[in-house]
Amino acid sequence: MAANCSVSDMERKLKAVFVLSSTGGAAALVCLLAAVVVFLSRLHTTLTCRLNLYHVLTGLVSGIACVCQLLSVLYYDEPDSTVHAGCTAIAFLLHYSLWMKLCFIGWTILHLFCYAVCYRSPKKLEAVYVSTSLVIPAVISLIPVTTRSY
């Protein structure tokens, strides 16, 4: 037996996306505040703090993408192709930012492991950390765009 038959599927989707969007907005504000604090306190001078800063910035991007999802659900039924292109762009941005966060977390763990266990600090690998965390997620996130799966 249905609990509430008067609520449409669209209303349920809107409520779920509104919760996700509000959480994403709060996360974006917290990430923005954390990035400002890192810059003002000059903590970005060490590689570990910069890796964490990259992670915070990708959290900011994913929070903004979560907020933008509300727009894509509101206009989903519109026949306009620009609306669907916008929905695809929002889905790509969210997917891309989440993969970037995963990559930066992995590189931070590897870096801290090398520093704490092996007593080595691979400072020269920052370019590798950043470039792979930008390129690999882009390739992964472009696959659904090319196959029109978003």
Steps between C-alpha positions, in 0.01 A plus 500: 500500500637842407564735788406819318322457169446872449870579455615471140830353388616845392436640846703217654785565258490871577514435874793261463692734271420796725656317795806411289524858371477655843763261633721579200455872562600463863801290399602761242487776763707295745756419229521865399555600861768232542682616185498861621635393840779299334604797289477755781701284740756418227462126553526438125881506514534128574413232248269312735297813568485578128370147429234556765424839347449337159261257666310788660477683166359192328250478786402858422444411134295191584291703746425756230410217260261356761328838527472520121330160493186661635478706180542191284212321676272804480546529124545132414173463313566800274545401134771761446835347405692768694333378820619146432848631418499683832392183680782311333749770599384490863521120505849512348615762753370299794647175371833667417531675836423183695765306306748784560428485872564126495832548318619774735408288802699209356804717428481656847491155661794384289696816579437472874592131492832577328568783742403316821612144429778531245633834634506643148321804374438478126472878455576484130189292434250782551471554125425129458243513780317797352521400133378144556224625730379730224549283190391151615164620641439702183546191285275293727233772513502557124403139428133553598496828304615330180257210545214740599452314827455798732 
